[in-house]
Amino acid sequence: MQKFLTAVVLIPLGLIFIVFAVANRHLVTVSFDPLEPSDPMGNVQLPLFVLIIGVAILGVIAGGIATWFRQGKWRRAARRHQAEAIEAKAQLANLRASVMTPAATEPRRLLLDQSSTAGRRDKAGAAV
């Protein structure tokens, strides 16, 4: 299903790029010298579609970098919360282990009240 959806999106997108490139293949001059418009020093002649697609790619990269920097505090908070969760899980495991196993220094004994057993005998006549 995912391959089908990918094909449904990528094939029309590819066709749009091909049609755009064929329709805009004439050369344009790109100048990097705003002070001398008649005879620019830094100029490049490119097909229009290369220029537009290149600018779009640079825009996506710049947007991704800006987003990455703006989300830095959220990534830092996520790392801190993850470390706290790992520490809490370790503490919970230690507490569960200490509750489940009795301590070796404290033997478990059933203490009976001495007054209730005084003078009592079992069926065989032995003192309880």
C-alpha positions in Angstrom: 0.0 0.0 0.0 2.8 2.4 0.9 4.5 1.8 -2.5 1.3 2.6 -4.3 0.8 5.8 -2.4 4.5 6.8 -3.1 3.9 6.1 -6.8 0.7 8.2 -6.8 2.6 11.1 -5.3 6.0 10.8 -7.0 4.9 10.1 -10.5 2.8 13.3 -10.9 5.4 15.4 -9.1 8.1 14.1 -11.5 5.9 14.9 -14.5 5.3 18.4 -13.2 9.0 19.0 -12.8 9.7 17.7 -16.3 7.0 19.9 -17.8 8.3 22.9 -15.8 11.9 22.2 -17.0 10.9 21.9 -20.6 8.8 25.1 -20.5 11.5 27.2 -18.8 14.7 26.1 -20.4 15.8 29.5 -21.8 18.9 31.1 -20.2 18.6 33.9 -17.6 21.4 36.0 -16.2 21.8 36.0 -12.5 23.9 38.9 -11.1 25.5 39.2 -7.7 26.6 42.8 -8.2 23.8 45.3 -7.4 26.1 48.3 -7.8 26.9 47.9 -11.5 23.7 46.7 -13.4 25.0 47.4 -16.9 28.3 45.4 -16.6 28.0 43.1 -13.5 31.1 41.4 -12.2 29.6 38.3 -10.7 27.0 37.0 -13.1 26.0 33.6 -14.1 23.8 32.4 -17.0 21.5 29.5 -16.0 18.4 27.9 -17.3 15.4 29.4 -15.5 14.2 26.0 -14.1 17.6 25.3 -12.6 17.5 28.7 -10.9 14.0 28.2 -9.5 14.5 24.6 -8.3 17.9 25.6 -6.8 16.3 28.5 -4.9 13.5 26.2 -3.7 16.0 23.6 -2.4 18.0 26.3 -0.6 14.8 27.6 0.9 13.9 24.2 2.2 17.4 23.7 3.7 17.3 27.2 5.3 13.9 26.5 6.8 15.0 23.1 8.1 18.1 24.7 9.8 16.0 27.5 11.3 13.4 24.9 12.6 16.2 22.8 14.1 17.6 25.7 16.0 14.2 26.9 17.3 13.4 23.4 18.6 16.6 23.1 20.5 14.9 23.7 23.9 12.4 21.0 23.2 15.1 18.5 22.4 17.0 19.4 25.5 13.8 19.0 27.6 13.1 15.7 26.0 16.6 14.4 26.8 16.2 15.6 30.5 12.8 13.9 30.8 14.1 10.7 29.3 17.0 10.6 31.8 14.6 11.3 34.7 12.3 8.5 33.5 15.2 6.0 33.3 16.3 7.0 36.8 12.7 6.6 38.1 12.4 3.2 36.5 15.7 2.1 38.1 14.4 3.4 41.5 11.1 1.6 41.1 12.9 -1.7 40.2 15.1 -1.3 43.3 12.0 -0.7 45.5 10.1 -3.6 44.1 13.2 -5.9 44.6 13.5 -4.8 48.2 9.8 -5.4 49.0 9.7 -8.8 47.3 12.7 -10.3 49.1 12.8 -10.2 52.9 15.8 -8.8 54.5 18.3 -11.4 55.7 18.7 -9.7 59.1 15.0 -9.9 60.0 13.7 -13.4 60.3 10.0 -13.7 60.0 8.4 -15.1 63.1 4.9 -15.5 64.3 4.7 -14.3 67.9 1.9 -15.7 70.0 0.5 -14.0 73.0 1.9 -15.9 76.1 -1.2 -15.3 78.2 -3.5 -17.1 75.7 -1.3 -20.2 75.5 -0.6 -20.6 79.2 -2.1 -23.8 80.6 -3.4 -25.1 77.2 -2.8 -28.5 75.9 -3.4 -30.2 72.5 -5.3 -33.4 71.8 -2.4 -35.6 72.7 -2.0 -33.8 76.1 1.2 -32.0 75.3 1.6 -28.4 76.5 1.1 -25.8 73.9 
